[in-house]
């Protein structure tokens, strides 16, 4: 048996089909983190539940993924990334089927948890599989395509969801995954190779448990606090539990001989800076994901499908730009592309900040396209830096950490957007606000501007850090 996919003619002949199989499932897993947002009002009405309960349909999916990404990344290193990826596809298809039935919130949440388990398995192994399969001179292009699938799924949710809701029952936003998932799974049977790279090791159960408790306690406390207030004892208890679990996690990981997360990996500056900037940009993207439907549908009065068409500009441009950026990255290096991509993202956030009720929709759409272009330039080269800066034995772990940064960015972005938006609106009106107020559109615009100030700051900080990394790289190569 070959010890390297790069020396296996069969694998190399099918590497682009392998990319297709991995990429399609990556798209569906990330899509389901964002597509539900626009359907929450419909689901809330259909299931006869309040919006604060309906929001758990989104939250529980992201929380479970964040809690388990590192675990499944490490499991991929131990038992094989292909095996974990295949099991994840089966769970995701089953969870998607279950989530689409209109039999109450409890069944829907169970379906979302199963979906999240499958998504965590596929997300934590996808970059590692591609990095092992593709030679160095094509790796940037291949990771660029994976980055396109990730970002397309992450950002296309409101657009695709709006189009589905305009014509069909809300369960179809989940059921659409089933036939596509089955076709992709069948393709994987024929093209995905047997696992070759496995690292015998013990499973770090204490690290897994403490990290999961930290994530679930932190974001559970934040989401519950938005509803009942952060002064409530239950919220304080969850946040305290999260802090204690995080302390236990780091204390244990530094001392155990077989950690779930080798903390020494963060001593690599390129790796750490790339992860930090990726997290910040996903926070920025998901702030937009939350705010944009409010702005277009509530403040500007557009139909859901019309809003969907406008928001699709972002992923369409990104999916066109990212593979090109990946190819260019293979030739000139990724550092400069990531910097200029972040410059464009920062400009787009300034444009959103300047938007109001009188702004031409074509101008708003231009900013949507600009941020898609910037993400296309940034994501693929940044993923290349992350996955190329670690040893082969750590690819699964690095893929898990990379996915975790992305998912944490989504959760933090949703949290920032809702918390800052409604806090600013509450401050201006002098009373507690938890939703859009049709009689006060100017108040929403005020809250939107305050929220986008945070996006500008995060984008600018990410740009500065990436500029520093670029200059450091240029000094090394001179």
Secondary structure, 3 states (H helix, E strand, C coil): CCCCHHHCHHHHHCHHHHHHHHHHHHHHHHHHHHCCHHHHHHHHHHHCCCHHHHCHHHHHHHHHHHHHHHHHHHHHHHHCHHHHHHHHHHHHHHHHHHHCCCCCHHHHHHHHHHHHHHHHHHHHHHHHHHHHHCCHHHHHHHHHHHHHHHHHHHHHHHHHHHHHHCCCCCCHHHHHHHHHHHHHHHHHHHHCCCCCCCCCCCCCHHHHHHHHHHHHHHHHHHHHHHHHCCCCHHHHHHHHHHHHHHHHHHHHHHHCCCCCCCHHHHHCHHHHHHHHHHHHHHHHHHHHHHHHHHHHHHHCCCCHHHHHHHHHHHHHHHHHHHHHHHHHHHHHCCHHHHHHHHHHHHHHHHHHHHCCCCCCHHHHHHHHHHHHHHHHHHHHHHHHHHHHCCCHHHHHHHHHHHHHHHHHHHHHHHHHHHHHHHHHHHHHHCCCCCCCCCCCHHHHHHHHHHHHHHHHHHHHHHHHHHHHHHHHHHHHHC
